């Protein structure tokens, strides 16, 4: 049986504390058969993107260092969220 592995970086969960918005950035690894049947999925949080009214920064949850620009390039849908917060 031939297996295919895919790896994506996503941000599906967000929460707000005061004026700060937090986006949880996760790495998702999926193992599928050649026919598309999913055998396993590993979801690991890798960073928090923290957005404040006048700034944004990253808190890494792994040993890897990230910048805001790194996360925006890996998860393009976050770009619109950072711009909308600055427009408030």
Buried (B, 14 or more C-beta within 10 A) or exposed (E): EEEEEEEEBBBEEEEEEEEEBBBBBBBBEBBBEEEEEEEEEEEEEBBBBBBEEEEBEBEEBEEEEBEBEBBBEBBEEBEEBBEEBEEE
